[in-house]
């Protein structure tokens, strides 16, 4: 439900910008939706790997790097 509220807020921000500027765009809404799609996709991939689903080595390495960066705050 929170994701829907955030996307709705992004749409309202886009609407406020477009009405005042007289242009038509959906940059904030698009970026917000892409962020959630990428985040959920990574989560699904991590869970699939944890269940033993065969994942390509390049993706496995990328997940390990992201997990490592997440644990140490992104600092190398």
Secondary structure, 3 states (H helix, E strand, C coil): CHHHHHHHHHHHHHHHHHHHHCCCCCHHHHHHHHHHHHHHHHHHHHHHHHCCCCCCHHHHHHHHHHHHHHHCCCCC
